[in-house]
Every structure is written in structure tokens, then in C-alpha cells.
Amino acid sequence: MTWRSSTTPLDRFFACLPYLLPLMDALVFGQSLFREFPLVGQLFLVPLTPFLVVYGQINSLLFGFGGLILFLALFFLVVRNESISHFIRFNTMQSIIIGIALSLFSIVWSYILGPALSGTLIQDTLFNVVFLGVVAVVIYSIVQCILGKYAEIPTLSEAAYMQVR
């Protein structure tokens, strides 16, 4: 559904860009899938390589805090900036929420589940599910952005809309 106003092609392009961040963060969880199916790995890694290099450079220049600073920059400079289109702000916030969910899963895995399940079939299965889930959400959201529609993802869209106002 399109609220507020119609979207321009430039708005649609800029609304798609933030979804690259959770996709790049999810690549870590797709490693076992990439080992089993190298073509799938190439399908994701080749187009994302320039973004991964820039993201890695930002992260190394900022002493490992690149992700946090990028999150804060997107939140305060895009989401909270009311002069930017609502469509762009909404999609940026939704991609931030997907990234937060990935970070929370990473923390839970590292400290609670990982020590007990590391290196097992359960780990590979869980990581594949997380990776494929993020890929599905990102592809759906990008397609909706290209069509000029708001991607309605249960719970995530509601949280994003509450932040964007």
C-alpha cells in the first residue's frame, strides 16, 4: 500500500539500498550453504563484493565500530530526518530492524546456543534457515520498493512505522 505520497524512481532506488546491509550481515550464516552449493555462494558474493569491501574498510577504519556508527548515522540522518521521503525513511528503519534481529540472534548463538551446538547439523540447519529467511525478506522488500509499495512484514513493519511516524 502507498501512503503519504507517490514515490519517484529515485525514492524507490534509495529505499532499496539499506536492505543491502542486513543481506551483507546475513552472509556469515550462509557459509555452510555456500560450501554445499558453491554456485549459490557466487550468486551472492560476486554482486555484493564491492559493498563488502567498502563495508569492511569502514569497519576497519573505525576500529570495529563501523556497523554501530553506520546504524546510528542511518537512524539519525535518514529515519529521523523528516525532510526525506516517508517511503525511504520507512524502508531504512525496516532494514535496521532486520539488522537488529540478526545481531540479537548472533548474541544468543554466541553465548547460549553456540557452546552446546557448535559444529553440529543443528547449527548448519539453523544458520541456513536464518540466512534464507533474511534473503527472502530482503528480496520481498526490494521488490516491493521497486513497485513503489510498502513491504508489509508482520511485526517488523509495525515497529518500523512506529519509529518513522
C-alpha positions in Angstrom: 0.0 0.0 0.0 1.2 3.5 -0.7 0.6 6.1 1.9 1.6 9.7 2.2 2.5 10.4 -1.4 3.6 8.8 -4.6 7.1 7.6 -4.9 9.6 8.7 -7.6 12.1 6.3 -9.2 14.9 7.9 -7.2 12.9 7.3 -4.0 12.5 3.7 -4.9 16.2 3.3 -5.6 17.2 4.9 -2.3 14.6 2.8 -0.4 16.2 -0.4 -1.8 19.8 0.5 -0.7 19.5 0.0 3.1 18.4 -3.6 2.5 22.0 -4.4 1.4 23.2 -4.1 5.0 21.2 -7.0 6.5 22.0 -9.0 3.4 25.7 -8.5 4.0 25.3 -9.3 7.7 23.5 -12.5 6.9 26.3 -13.8 4.6 28.0 -15.1 7.7 25.1 -17.5 8.3 25.1 -18.8 4.7 28.7 -20.2 4.8 27.6 -23.9 5.2 25.1 -23.4 2.4 27.9 -21.9 0.2 30.1 -24.8 1.0 27.5 -27.3 -0.2 26.4 -25.2 -3.2 29.3 -23.0 -4.4 27.2 -21.6 -7.2 24.8 -20.1 -4.6 27.8 -18.5 -2.9 28.9 -17.0 -6.1 25.4 -15.7 -6.8 25.5 -13.7 -3.6 29.2 -12.9 -3.2 30.0 -11.6 -6.7 27.4 -8.8 -6.8 28.0 -7.9 -3.1 31.8 -7.8 -3.3 32.2 -4.1 -3.9 29.8 -3.3 -1.0 31.5 -5.9 1.3 34.9 -4.2 0.6 33.6 -0.7 1.4 31.8 -2.0 4.5 35.0 -3.8 5.6 37.0 -0.7 5.1 34.6 1.5 7.1 34.6 -1.1 9.9 38.4 -1.3 10.0 38.9 2.5 9.9 36.5 2.9 12.8 38.2 0.2 15.0 35.4 -2.4 14.6 32.6 0.1 15.4 31.7 0.7 11.7 28.4 -1.2 12.0 27.3 0.7 15.0 28.3 4.1 13.5 26.5 3.2 10.3 23.4 2.2 12.3 23.5 5.5 14.2 24.1 7.5 11.0 21.2 5.8 9.2 18.9 6.2 12.2 19.6 9.9 12.9 20.4 11.2 9.4 17.7 9.3 7.5 15.0 7.8 9.7 14.7 10.9 12.0 15.0 13.4 9.1 11.5 14.5 8.2 12.7 16.3 5.0 13.4 12.8 3.5 10.5 10.9 1.9 8.5 8.8 4.3 9.0 5.8 1.9 12.8 6.0 2.2 12.7 6.5 6.0 10.3 3.6 6.5 12.3 1.2 4.4 15.5 2.3 6.1 14.0 1.7 9.5 12.7 -1.7 8.4 16.2 -2.7 7.2 17.7 -1.5 10.5 15.2 -3.7 12.4 16.2 -6.7 10.3 19.8 -6.0 11.2 19.0 -5.7 14.9 17.2 -9.1 14.7 20.3 -10.6 13.1 22.5 -9.1 15.8 20.3 -10.5 18.6 20.4 -13.9 17.0 24.2 -13.7 16.8 24.4 -12.8 20.5 22.0 -15.6 21.6 24.0 -18.0 19.4 27.4 -16.9 20.7 26.6 -17.0 24.4 23.7 -19.5 24.8 23.3 -21.9 21.9 26.7 -21.9 20.3 28.7 -23.6 23.0 26.4 -26.6 23.1 25.5 -26.9 19.4 28.6 -25.6 17.6 29.7 -27.8 14.7 26.6 -29.9 14.6 23.9 -30.5 11.9 21.6 -28.3 14.1 23.9 -25.4 13.7 24.1 -25.7 9.9 20.3 -26.1 9.7 19.6 -23.1 11.9 22.2 -20.9 10.1 20.7 -21.9 6.7 17.2 -21.1 7.9 18.3 -17.7 9.2 20.2 -16.9 6.0 17.4 -18.0 3.7 14.8 -16.2 5.9 16.8 -12.9 5.6 17.3 -13.4 1.9 13.5 -13.9 1.4 12.6 -10.9 3.5 15.2 -8.7 1.7 14.1 -9.8 -1.8 10.5 -9.3 -0.9 11.2 -5.8 0.4 13.3 -4.8 -2.6 10.7 -6.0 -5.0 8.0 -4.0 -3.1 10.3 -0.9 -3.1 10.8 -1.3 -6.9 7.0 -1.4 -7.3 6.7 1.7 -5.1 4.8 -0.2 -2.3 5.5 -0.5 1.4 6.7 -4.0 2.2 4.3 -5.3 4.9 6.2 -7.8 7.1 4.3 -8.7 10.2 5.7 -7.1 13.4 8.7 -5.6 11.6 6.6 -3.2 9.6 4.6 -2.2 12.6 7.8 -1.5 14.6 9.3 0.5 11.7 6.1 2.5 11.2 6.1 3.4 15.0 9.6 4.8 14.7 9.0 6.7 11.5 5.7 8.4 12.5 
